[in-house]
Amino acid sequence: MSPPTLYIIYNASASIMGKLSYGYRKLTNTDKCNPTCAACDITHGGLHLDETAQWKAAKASMLESGA
């Protein structure tokens, strides 16, 4: 039996303009129709380009436990 799959949906674009737009939304939080990305906060700490140490540890723990 294979382990379950975790899907994370990001509300962000990987383009330069998408990152700038996300950064603006994150810093100003003025657009209630287009909120910031909760998945980005969990996995990358918001505006960082690399994954947080906590997220890397959580992924490793999930892989080890087969969850």
All heavy atoms as TSV, in Angstrom:
chain	resi	resn	atom	element	x	y	z
A	1	MET	N	N	0.838	-1.184	0.000
A	1	MET	CA	C	0.000	0.000	0.000
A	1	MET	C	C	0.885	1.251	0.000
A	1	MET	O	O	1.809	1.359	0.798
A	1	MET	CB	C	-0.896	-0.030	1.229
A	1	MET	CG	C	-1.835	1.106	1.330
A	1	MET	SD	S	-2.915	0.812	2.758
A	1	MET	CE	C	-3.834	2.264	2.721
A	2	SER	N	N	0.607	2.152	-0.890
A	2	SER	CA	C	1.419	3.368	-0.978
A	2	SER	C	C	0.945	4.390	0.056
A	2	SER	O	O	-0.220	4.412	0.440
A	2	SER	CB	C	1.340	3.953	-2.379
A	2	SER	OG	O	0.027	4.351	-2.671
A	3	PRO	N	N	1.861	5.271	0.500
A	3	PRO	CA	C	1.483	6.277	1.488
A	3	PRO	C	C	0.517	7.293	0.880
A	3	PRO	O	O	0.506	7.499	-0.335
A	3	PRO	CB	C	2.811	6.929	1.865
A	3	PRO	CG	C	3.727	6.636	0.743
A	3	PRO	CD	C	3.267	5.347	0.133
A	4	PRO	N	N	-0.290	7.947	1.706
A	4	PRO	CA	C	-1.205	8.963	1.197
A	4	PRO	C	C	-0.441	10.132	0.577
A	4	PRO	O	O	0.720	10.373	0.915
A	4	PRO	CB	C	-1.990	9.426	2.414
A	4	PRO	CG	C	-1.502	8.651	3.572
A	4	PRO	CD	C	-0.381	7.771	3.136
A	5	THR	N	N	-1.093	10.840	-0.301
A	5	THR	CA	C	-0.495	11.996	-0.966
A	5	THR	C	C	-1.052	13.277	-0.355
A	5	THR	O	O	-2.247	13.387	-0.117
A	5	THR	CB	C	-0.818	11.970	-2.471
A	5	THR	OG1	O	-0.312	10.758	-3.012
A	5	THR	CG2	C	-0.195	13.139	-3.188
A	6	LEU	N	N	-0.182	14.227	-0.111
A	6	LEU	CA	C	-0.580	15.534	0.402
A	6	LEU	C	C	-0.514	16.529	-0.743
A	6	LEU	O	O	0.532	16.689	-1.371
A	6	LEU	CB	C	0.362	15.970	1.535
A	6	LEU	CG	C	0.168	17.379	2.086
A	6	LEU	CD1	C	-1.199	17.500	2.765
A	6	LEU	CD2	C	1.278	17.716	3.054
A	7	TYR	N	N	-1.631	17.169	-1.041
A	7	TYR	CA	C	-1.675	18.189	-2.084
A	7	TYR	C	C	-1.717	19.559	-1.431
A	7	TYR	O	O	-2.481	19.785	-0.503
A	7	TYR	CB	C	-2.913	18.019	-2.970
A	7	TYR	CG	C	-2.873	16.768	-3.803
A	7	TYR	CD1	C	-3.504	15.609	-3.384
A	7	TYR	CD2	C	-2.191	16.750	-5.010
A	7	TYR	CE1	C	-3.464	14.452	-4.146
A	7	TYR	CE2	C	-2.140	15.601	-5.776
A	7	TYR	CZ	C	-2.783	14.459	-5.342
A	7	TYR	OH	O	-2.732	13.328	-6.097
A	8	ILE	N	N	-0.899	20.468	-1.924
A	8	ILE	CA	C	-0.882	21.841	-1.430
A	8	ILE	C	C	-1.166	22.753	-2.610
A	8	ILE	O	O	-0.485	22.699	-3.630
A	8	ILE	CB	C	0.479	22.196	-0.796
A	8	ILE	CG1	C	0.727	21.298	0.411
A	8	ILE	CG2	C	0.529	23.660	-0.406
A	8	ILE	CD1	C	2.053	21.512	1.078
A	9	ILE	N	N	-2.186	23.587	-2.470
A	9	ILE	CA	C	-2.582	24.510	-3.528
A	9	ILE	C	C	-2.063	25.906	-3.178
A	9	ILE	O	O	-2.421	26.468	-2.149
A	9	ILE	CB	C	-4.123	24.562	-3.685
A	9	ILE	CG1	C	-4.725	23.161	-3.766
A	9	ILE	CG2	C	-4.508	25.438	-4.865
A	9	ILE	CD1	C	-4.346	22.370	-4.979
A	10	TYR	N	N	-1.226	26.427	-4.043
A	10	TYR	CA	C	-0.667	27.759	-3.831
A	10	TYR	C	C	-1.502	28.806	-4.565
A	10	TYR	O	O	-1.933	28.589	-5.684
A	10	TYR	CB	C	0.776	27.827	-4.352
A	10	TYR	CG	C	1.762	27.040	-3.533
A	10	TYR	CD1	C	2.056	25.722	-3.844
A	10	TYR	CD2	C	2.395	27.622	-2.450
A	10	TYR	CE1	C	2.960	24.994	-3.091
A	10	TYR	CE2	C	3.302	26.899	-1.686
A	10	TYR	CZ	C	3.578	25.594	-2.016
A	10	TYR	OH	O	4.468	24.885	-1.269
A	11	ASN	N	N	-1.705	29.969	-3.924
A	11	ASN	CA	C	-2.374	31.108	-4.553
A	11	ASN	C	C	-1.295	32.123	-4.912
A	11	ASN	O	O	-1.217	33.208	-4.360
A	11	ASN	CB	C	-3.403	31.724	-3.592
A	11	ASN	CG	C	-4.138	32.894	-4.229
A	11	ASN	OD1	O	-4.202	33.002	-5.438
A	11	ASN	ND2	N	-4.682	33.769	-3.409
A	12	ALA	N	N	-0.417	31.724	-5.821
A	12	ALA	CA	C	0.699	32.575	-6.199
A	12	ALA	C	C	1.190	32.163	-7.583
A	12	ALA	O	O	0.988	31.040	-8.008
A	12	ALA	CB	C	1.830	32.448	-5.185
A	13	SER	N	N	1.819	33.096	-8.258
A	13	SER	CA	C	2.382	32.838	-9.575
A	13	SER	C	C	3.903	32.802	-9.450
A	13	SER	O	O	4.487	33.598	-8.717
A	13	SER	CB	C	1.973	33.943	-10.546
A	13	SER	OG	O	2.682	33.829	-11.757
A	14	ALA	N	N	4.546	31.903	-10.175
A	14	ALA	CA	C	5.998	31.771	-10.100
A	14	ALA	C	C	6.731	32.794	-10.964
A	14	ALA	O	O	7.952	32.865	-10.909
A	14	ALA	CB	C	6.411	30.366	-10.503
A	15	SER	N	N	5.997	33.602	-11.739
A	15	SER	CA	C	6.653	34.604	-12.583
A	15	SER	C	C	7.166	35.767	-11.729
A	15	SER	O	O	6.772	35.938	-10.572
A	15	SER	CB	C	5.666	35.142	-13.627
A	15	SER	OG	O	4.677	35.936	-12.988
A	16	ILE	N	N	8.038	36.561	-12.308
A	16	ILE	CA	C	8.566	37.733	-11.593
A	16	ILE	C	C	7.429	38.676	-11.218
A	16	ILE	O	O	7.341	39.139	-10.084
A	16	ILE	CB	C	9.620	38.479	-12.462
A	16	ILE	CG1	C	10.838	37.591	-12.706
A	16	ILE	CG2	C	10.012	39.800	-11.816
A	16	ILE	CD1	C	11.611	37.238	-11.458
A	17	MET	N	N	6.521	38.942	-12.150
A	17	MET	CA	C	5.394	39.831	-11.855
A	17	MET	C	C	4.485	39.209	-10.794
A	17	MET	O	O	3.954	39.915	-9.943
A	17	MET	CB	C	4.603	40.147	-13.125
A	17	MET	CG	C	5.308	41.103	-14.063
A	17	MET	SD	S	5.836	42.643	-13.273
A	17	MET	CE	C	4.270	43.372	-12.871
A	18	GLY	N	N	4.318	37.900	-10.841
A	18	GLY	CA	C	3.507	37.219	-9.838
A	18	GLY	C	C	4.109	37.352	-8.455
A	18	GLY	O	O	3.402	37.586	-7.470
A	19	LYS	N	N	5.421	37.223	-8.367
A	19	LYS	CA	C	6.097	37.352	-7.077
A	19	LYS	C	C	6.007	38.784	-6.556
A	19	LYS	O	O	5.790	39.006	-5.367
A	19	LYS	CB	C	7.554	36.918	-7.195
A	19	LYS	CG	C	7.679	35.423	-7.393
A	19	LYS	CD	C	9.104	34.985	-7.566
A	19	LYS	CE	C	9.093	33.550	-8.006
A	19	LYS	NZ	N	9.999	32.693	-7.450
A	20	LEU	N	N	6.165	39.745	-7.454
A	20	LEU	CA	C	6.031	41.144	-7.038
A	20	LEU	C	C	4.607	41.447	-6.581
A	20	LEU	O	O	4.394	42.125	-5.571
A	20	LEU	CB	C	6.435	42.077	-8.183
A	20	LEU	CG	C	7.918	42.082	-8.525
A	20	LEU	CD1	C	8.164	42.912	-9.785
A	20	LEU	CD2	C	8.742	42.605	-7.365
A	21	SER	N	N	3.636	40.933	-7.319
A	21	SER	CA	C	2.237	41.131	-6.957
A	21	SER	C	C	1.939	40.489	-5.609
A	21	SER	O	O	1.271	41.071	-4.754
A	21	SER	CB	C	1.333	40.539	-8.040
A	21	SER	OG	O	-0.011	40.575	-7.646
A	22	TYR	N	N	2.425	39.273	-5.403
A	22	TYR	CA	C	2.214	38.591	-4.129
A	22	TYR	C	C	2.860	39.372	-2.989
A	22	TYR	O	O	2.269	39.546	-1.923
A	22	TYR	CB	C	2.759	37.163	-4.165
A	22	TYR	CG	C	2.572	36.480	-2.834
A	22	TYR	CD1	C	1.335	35.974	-2.477
A	22	TYR	CD2	C	3.616	36.386	-1.922
A	22	TYR	CE1	C	1.141	35.381	-1.242
A	22	TYR	CE2	C	3.433	35.795	-0.688
A	22	TYR	CZ	C	2.196	35.289	-0.356
A	22	TYR	OH	O	2.000	34.716	0.868
A	23	GLY	N	N	4.086	39.835	-3.198
A	23	GLY	CA	C	4.781	40.616	-2.174
A	23	GLY	C	C	4.003	41.861	-1.805
A	23	GLY	O	O	3.870	42.200	-0.622
A	24	TYR	N	N	3.465	42.537	-2.810
A	24	TYR	CA	C	2.656	43.734	-2.553
A	24	TYR	C	C	1.419	43.375	-1.742
A	24	TYR	O	O	1.089	44.041	-0.752
A	24	TYR	CB	C	2.272	44.408	-3.874
A	24	TYR	CG	C	1.373	45.596	-3.676
A	24	TYR	CD1	C	1.900	46.808	-3.237
A	24	TYR	CD2	C	0.004	45.510	-3.902
A	24	TYR	CE1	C	1.076	47.900	-3.031
A	24	TYR	CE2	C	-0.817	46.593	-3.699
A	24	TYR	CZ	C	-0.274	47.786	-3.266
A	24	TYR	OH	O	-1.092	48.868	-3.055
A	25	ARG	N	N	0.705	42.308	-2.171
A	25	ARG	CA	C	-0.496	41.880	-1.437
A	25	ARG	C	C	-0.150	41.499	-0.001
A	25	ARG	O	O	-0.872	41.802	0.930
A	25	ARG	CB	C	-1.154	40.679	-2.121
A	25	ARG	CG	C	-1.933	41.013	-3.334
A	25	ARG	CD	C	-2.848	39.886	-3.814
A	25	ARG	NE	N	-2.523	38.534	-3.411
A	25	ARG	CZ	C	-1.915	37.643	-4.182
A	25	ARG	NH1	N	-1.532	37.968	-5.409
A	25	ARG	NH2	N	-1.693	36.429	-3.750
A	26	LYS	N	N	0.968	40.814	0.171
A	26	LYS	CA	C	1.390	40.353	1.492
A	26	LYS	C	C	1.712	41.533	2.400
A	26	LYS	O	O	1.347	41.543	3.568
A	26	LYS	CB	C	2.603	39.432	1.345
A	26	LYS	CG	C	3.138	38.892	2.621
A	26	LYS	CD	C	2.304	37.756	3.111
A	26	LYS	CE	C	2.959	37.128	4.332
A	26	LYS	NZ	N	2.054	36.268	5.026
A	27	LEU	N	N	2.401	42.520	1.853
A	27	LEU	CA	C	2.817	43.665	2.663
A	27	LEU	C	C	1.689	44.648	2.951
A	27	LEU	O	O	1.641	45.239	4.024
A	27	LEU	CB	C	3.980	44.389	1.979
A	27	LEU	CG	C	5.273	43.575	1.887
A	27	LEU	CD1	C	6.298	44.322	1.051
A	27	LEU	CD2	C	5.820	43.266	3.268
A	28	THR	N	N	0.782	44.815	1.996
A	28	THR	CA	C	-0.276	45.805	2.187
A	28	THR	C	C	-1.588	45.191	2.636
A	28	THR	O	O	-2.402	45.854	3.268
A	28	THR	CB	C	-0.532	46.586	0.887
A	28	THR	OG1	O	-0.973	45.680	-0.122
A	28	THR	CG2	C	0.709	47.331	0.447
A	29	ASN	N	N	-1.826	43.931	2.272
A	29	ASN	CA	C	-3.048	43.206	2.618
A	29	ASN	C	C	-4.293	44.044	2.342
A	29	ASN	O	O	-5.204	44.123	3.161
A	29	ASN	CB	C	-3.011	42.748	4.079
A	29	ASN	CG	C	-4.016	41.653	4.345
A	29	ASN	OD1	O	-4.451	40.953	3.446
A	29	ASN	ND2	N	-4.375	41.487	5.602
A	30	THR	N	N	-4.321	44.679	1.169
A	30	THR	CA	C	-5.457	45.541	0.827
A	30	THR	C	C	-6.473	44.851	-0.058
A	30	THR	O	O	-7.595	45.342	-0.193
A	30	THR	CB	C	-4.961	46.804	0.092
A	30	THR	OG1	O	-4.271	46.402	-1.088
A	30	THR	CG2	C	-4.049	47.629	0.963
A	31	ASP	N	N	-6.128	43.740	-0.671
A	31	ASP	CA	C	-7.018	43.107	-1.647
A	31	ASP	C	C	-7.709	41.896	-1.029
A	31	ASP	O	O	-7.197	40.797	-1.052
A	31	ASP	CB	C	-6.217	42.694	-2.887
A	31	ASP	CG	C	-7.106	42.303	-4.046
A	31	ASP	OD1	O	-8.336	42.231	-3.861
A	31	ASP	OD2	O	-6.565	42.067	-5.133
A	32	LYS	N	N	-8.896	42.097	-0.466
A	32	LYS	CA	C	-9.634	41.010	0.191
A	32	LYS	C	C	-10.154	39.992	-0.820
A	32	LYS	O	O	-10.411	38.850	-0.468
A	32	LYS	CB	C	-10.803	41.574	1.005
A	32	LYS	CG	C	-10.375	42.544	2.088
A	32	LYS	CD	C	-9.492	41.865	3.108
A	32	LYS	CE	C	-9.106	42.854	4.183
A	32	LYS	NZ	N	-8.047	42.428	5.022
A	33	CYS	N	N	-10.299	40.380	-2.084
A	33	CYS	CA	C	-10.770	39.458	-3.121
A	33	CYS	C	C	-9.655	38.521	-3.578
A	33	CYS	O	O	-9.914	37.479	-4.157
A	33	CYS	CB	C	-11.313	40.221	-4.324
A	33	CYS	SG	S	-12.798	41.144	-3.947
A	34	ASN	N	N	-8.420	38.898	-3.354
A	34	ASN	CA	C	-7.268	38.097	-3.777
A	34	ASN	C	C	-6.300	37.996	-2.595
A	34	ASN	O	O	-5.256	38.637	-2.584
A	34	ASN	CB	C	-6.604	38.750	-4.993
A	34	ASN	CG	C	-5.660	37.805	-5.687
A	34	ASN	OD1	O	-5.603	36.617	-5.382
A	34	ASN	ND2	N	-4.887	38.329	-6.611
A	35	PRO	N	N	-6.641	37.190	-1.581
A	35	PRO	CA	C	-5.833	37.151	-0.358
A	35	PRO	C	C	-4.455	36.537	-0.584
A	35	PRO	O	O	-4.198	35.923	-1.607
A	35	PRO	CB	C	-6.672	36.283	0.571
A	35	PRO	CG	C	-7.450	35.405	-0.352
A	35	PRO	CD	C	-7.729	36.240	-1.573
A	36	THR	N	N	-3.613	36.707	0.410
A	36	THR	CA	C	-2.288	36.101	0.340
A	36	THR	C	C	-2.413	34.587	0.448
A	36	THR	O	O	-3.471	34.059	0.748
A	36	THR	CB	C	-1.378	36.643	1.459
A	36	THR	OG1	O	-1.984	36.375	2.712
A	36	THR	CG2	C	-1.145	38.130	1.303
A	37	CYS	N	N	-1.342	33.918	0.193
A	37	CYS	CA	C	-1.333	32.456	0.082
A	37	CYS	C	C	-0.955	31.799	1.415
A	37	CYS	O	O	0.184	31.921	1.858
A	37	CYS	CB	C	-0.344	32.070	-1.016
A	37	CYS	SG	S	-0.140	30.307	-1.231
A	38	ALA	N	N	-1.909	31.107	2.031
A	38	ALA	CA	C	-1.631	30.426	3.299
A	38	ALA	C	C	-0.601	29.318	3.102
A	38	ALA	O	O	0.242	29.090	3.977
A	38	ALA	CB	C	-2.919	29.867	3.880
A	39	ALA	N	N	-0.647	28.640	1.959
A	39	ALA	CA	C	0.333	27.578	1.690
A	39	ALA	C	C	1.743	28.161	1.613
A	39	ALA	O	O	2.699	27.534	2.083
A	39	ALA	CB	C	-0.014	26.842	0.404
A	40	CYS	N	N	1.877	29.347	1.050
A	40	CYS	CA	C	3.194	29.999	0.986
A	40	CYS	C	C	3.708	30.284	2.397
A	40	CYS	O	O	4.893	30.106	2.681
A	40	CYS	CB	C	3.106	31.310	0.209
A	40	CYS	SG	S	2.690	31.118	-1.528
A	41	ASP	N	N	2.800	30.722	3.280
A	41	ASP	CA	C	3.195	30.994	4.663
A	41	ASP	C	C	3.663	29.724	5.358
A	41	ASP	O	O	4.637	29.736	6.097
A	41	ASP	CB	C	2.032	31.606	5.439
A	41	ASP	CG	C	1.694	33.011	4.975
A	41	ASP	OD1	O	2.575	33.671	4.390
A	41	ASP	OD2	O	0.558	33.441	5.198
A	42	ILE	N	N	2.958	28.616	5.126
A	42	ILE	CA	C	3.301	27.348	5.777
A	42	ILE	C	C	4.619	26.792	5.258
A	42	ILE	O	O	5.477	26.373	6.032
A	42	ILE	CB	C	2.179	26.315	5.575
A	42	ILE	CG1	C	0.928	26.753	6.327
A	42	ILE	CG2	C	2.624	24.928	6.006
A	42	ILE	CD1	C	-0.308	25.961	5.967
A	43	THR	N	N	4.801	26.789	3.952
A	43	THR	CA	C	5.965	26.120	3.364
A	43	THR	C	C	7.186	27.015	3.180
A	43	THR	O	O	8.314	26.541	3.203
A	43	THR	CB	C	5.611	25.508	1.997
A	43	THR	OG1	O	5.193	26.547	1.105
A	43	THR	CG2	C	4.508	24.478	2.134
A	44	HIS	N	N	6.961	28.315	2.975
A	44	HIS	CA	C	8.079	29.215	2.671
A	44	HIS	C	C	8.178	30.404	3.620
A	44	HIS	O	O	9.013	31.281	3.432
A	44	HIS	CB	C	7.956	29.739	1.235
A	44	HIS	CG	C	8.194	28.679	0.218
A	44	HIS	ND1	N	7.250	27.743	-0.103
A	44	HIS	CD2	C	9.273	28.396	-0.536
A	44	HIS	CE1	C	7.726	26.927	-1.022
A	44	HIS	NE2	N	8.952	27.293	-1.299
A	45	GLY	N	N	7.302	30.478	4.611
A	45	GLY	CA	C	7.363	31.594	5.548
A	45	GLY	C	C	6.941	32.906	4.921
A	45	GLY	O	O	7.373	33.960	5.349
A	46	GLY	N	N	6.121	32.852	3.889
A	46	GLY	CA	C	5.609	34.073	3.271
A	46	GLY	C	C	6.385	34.492	2.047
A	46	GLY	O	O	6.159	33.984	0.969
A	47	LEU	N	N	7.318	35.389	2.214
A	47	LEU	CA	C	7.998	35.984	1.060
A	47	LEU	C	C	9.330	35.328	0.710
A	47	LEU	O	O	9.987	35.748	-0.223
A	47	LEU	CB	C	8.221	37.480	1.310
A	47	LEU	CG	C	6.942	38.304	1.435
A	47	LEU	CD1	C	7.280	39.749	1.792
A	47	LEU	CD2	C	6.130	38.253	0.161
A	48	HIS	N	N	9.743	34.313	1.420
A	48	HIS	CA	C	11.019	33.655	1.130
A	48	HIS	C	C	10.902	32.767	-0.103
A	48	HIS	O	O	9.843	32.227	-0.403
A	48	HIS	CB	C	11.468	32.813	2.321
A	48	HIS	CG	C	11.665	33.624	3.558
A	48	HIS	ND1	N	12.831	34.284	3.839
A	48	HIS	CD2	C	10.821	33.907	4.575
A	48	HIS	CE1	C	12.705	34.932	4.975
A	48	HIS	NE2	N	11.495	34.718	5.449
A	49	LEU	N	N	11.998	32.611	-0.820
A	49	LEU	CA	C	12.001	31.781	-2.024
A	49	LEU	C	C	12.309	30.320	-1.717
A	49	LEU	O	O	11.981	29.443	-2.508
A	49	LEU	CB	C	13.009	32.324	-3.040
A	49	LEU	CG	C	12.701	33.722	-3.574
A	49	LEU	CD1	C	13.807	34.172	-4.528
A	49	LEU	CD2	C	11.354	33.748	-4.257
A	50	ASP	N	N	12.932	30.060	-0.577
A	50	ASP	CA	C	13.252	28.675	-0.227
A	50	ASP	C	C	12.346	28.197	0.903
A	50	ASP	O	O	11.763	28.991	1.634
A	50	ASP	CB	C	14.726	28.528	0.153
A	50	ASP	CG	C	15.142	29.472	1.265
A	50	ASP	OD1	O	14.443	30.471	1.493
A	50	ASP	OD2	O	16.165	29.215	1.905
A	51	GLU	N	N	12.233	26.891	1.030
A	51	GLU	CA	C	11.371	26.311	2.061
A	51	GLU	C	C	11.949	26.551	3.446
A	51	GLU	O	O	13.163	26.572	3.626
A	51	GLU	CB	C	11.214	24.807	1.830
A	51	GLU	CG	C	10.475	24.476	0.558
A	51	GLU	CD	C	10.353	22.972	0.352
A	51	GLU	OE1	O	11.185	22.197	0.875
A	51	GLU	OE2	O	9.412	22.577	-0.349
A	52	THR	N	N	11.057	26.698	4.433
A	52	THR	CA	C	11.501	26.901	5.809
A	52	THR	C	C	12.050	25.592	6.376
A	52	THR	O	O	11.701	24.505	5.921
A	52	THR	CB	C	10.350	27.375	6.705
A	52	THR	OG1	O	9.356	26.349	6.761
A	52	THR	CG2	C	9.750	28.680	6.222
A	53	ALA	N	N	12.886	25.715	7.387
A	53	ALA	CA	C	13.442	24.535	8.056
A	53	ALA	C	C	12.316	23.706	8.679
A	53	ALA	O	O	12.352	22.477	8.659
A	53	ALA	CB	C	14.446	24.960	9.118
A	54	GLN	N	N	11.298	24.384	9.223
A	54	GLN	CA	C	10.177	23.672	9.833
A	54	GLN	C	C	9.421	22.843	8.802
A	54	GLN	O	O	9.015	21.716	9.081
A	54	GLN	CB	C	9.209	24.653	10.516
A	54	GLN	CG	C	9.787	25.370	11.699
A	54	GLN	CD	C	10.511	26.657	11.304
A	54	GLN	OE1	O	10.673	26.976	10.128
A	54	GLN	NE2	N	10.961	27.400	12.300
A	55	TRP	N	N	9.226	23.387	7.607
A	55	TRP	CA	C	8.513	22.649	6.564
A	55	TRP	C	C	9.342	21.467	6.078
A	55	TRP	O	O	8.826	20.380	5.862
A	55	TRP	CB	C	8.139	23.576	5.408
A	55	TRP	CG	C	7.484	22.848	4.284
A	55	TRP	CD1	C	7.955	22.702	3.014
A	55	TRP	CD2	C	6.247	22.123	4.325
A	55	TRP	NE1	N	7.094	21.948	2.273
A	55	TRP	CE2	C	6.031	21.577	3.052
A	55	TRP	CE3	C	5.312	21.883	5.321
A	55	TRP	CZ2	C	4.922	20.802	2.745
A	55	TRP	CZ3	C	4.192	21.124	5.012
A	55	TRP	CH2	C	4.010	20.592	3.734
A	56	LYS	N	N	10.643	21.670	5.922
A	56	LYS	CA	C	11.516	20.575	5.508
A	56	LYS	C	C	11.480	19.446	6.545
A	56	LYS	O	O	11.422	18.267	6.189
A	56	LYS	CB	C	12.946	21.071	5.313
A	56	LYS	CG	C	13.122	21.935	4.077
A	56	LYS	CD	C	14.549	22.428	3.968
A	56	LYS	CE	C	14.723	23.361	2.799
A	56	LYS	NZ	N	16.079	23.893	2.709
A	57	ALA	N	N	11.481	19.803	7.822
A	57	ALA	CA	C	11.419	18.789	8.882
A	57	ALA	C	C	10.069	18.077	8.870
A	57	ALA	O	O	10.005	16.857	9.048
A	57	ALA	CB	C	11.660	19.442	10.242
A	58	ALA	N	N	8.998	18.823	8.644
A	58	ALA	CA	C	7.666	18.214	8.589
A	58	ALA	C	C	7.566	17.242	7.415
A	58	ALA	O	O	7.015	16.143	7.559
A	58	ALA	CB	C	6.597	19.295	8.474
A	59	LYS	N	N	8.112	17.617	6.261
A	59	LYS	CA	C	8.103	16.715	5.102
A	59	LYS	C	C	8.888	15.440	5.398
A	59	LYS	O	O	8.434	14.336	5.090
A	59	LYS	CB	C	8.704	17.402	3.866
A	59	LYS	CG	C	7.811	18.409	3.220
A	59	LYS	CD	C	8.288	18.830	1.839
A	59	LYS	CE	C	9.751	19.109	1.728
A	59	LYS	NZ	N	10.163	19.590	0.412
A	60	ALA	N	N	10.049	15.602	5.996
A	60	ALA	CA	C	10.871	14.438	6.326
A	60	ALA	C	C	10.140	13.529	7.304
A	60	ALA	O	O	10.152	12.306	7.161
A	60	ALA	CB	C	12.209	14.888	6.906
A	61	SER	N	N	9.481	14.128	8.286
A	61	SER	CA	C	8.730	13.347	9.274
A	61	SER	C	C	7.575	12.600	8.621
A	61	SER	O	O	7.321	11.429	8.931
A	61	SER	CB	C	8.191	14.275	10.357
A	61	SER	OG	O	7.384	13.594	11.254
A	62	MET	N	N	6.873	13.247	7.690
A	62	MET	CA	C	5.761	12.588	6.982
A	62	MET	C	C	6.278	11.418	6.140
A	62	MET	O	O	5.654	10.373	6.089
A	62	MET	CB	C	5.018	13.590	6.100
A	62	MET	CG	C	4.136	14.539	6.872
A	62	MET	SD	S	3.157	15.612	5.803
A	62	MET	CE	C	4.316	16.954	5.531
A	63	LEU	N	N	7.416	11.615	5.500
A	63	LEU	CA	C	7.978	10.538	4.677
A	63	LEU	C	C	8.424	9.347	5.538
A	63	LEU	O	O	8.217	8.206	5.167
A	63	LEU	CB	C	9.151	11.065	3.849
A	63	LEU	CG	C	8.774	12.006	2.706
A	63	LEU	CD1	C	10.028	12.603	2.078
A	63	LEU	CD2	C	7.963	11.269	1.662
A	64	GLU	N	N	9.020	9.662	6.677
A	64	GLU	CA	C	9.488	8.597	7.578
A	64	GLU	C	C	8.324	7.787	8.146
A	64	GLU	O	O	8.412	6.580	8.280
A	64	GLU	CB	C	10.305	9.192	8.722
A	64	GLU	CG	C	11.665	9.679	8.320
A	64	GLU	CD	C	12.373	10.411	9.433
A	64	GLU	OE1	O	11.829	10.496	10.560
A	64	GLU	OE2	O	13.463	10.929	9.177
A	65	SER	N	N	7.246	8.485	8.488
A	65	SER	CA	C	6.110	7.793	9.109
A	65	SER	C	C	5.185	7.160	8.088
A	65	SER	O	O	4.282	6.407	8.442
A	65	SER	CB	C	5.315	8.756	9.987
A	65	SER	OG	O	4.639	9.713	9.176
A	66	GLY	N	N	5.399	7.490	6.808
A	66	GLY	CA	C	4.547	6.942	5.764
A	66	GLY	C	C	3.212	7.636	5.665
A	66	GLY	O	O	2.284	7.147	5.038
A	67	ALA	N	N	3.094	8.806	6.296
A	67	ALA	CA	C	1.830	9.553	6.261
A	67	ALA	C	C	1.736	10.421	5.045
A	67	ALA	O	O	2.643	10.697	4.366
A	67	ALA	CB	C	1.699	10.411	7.511
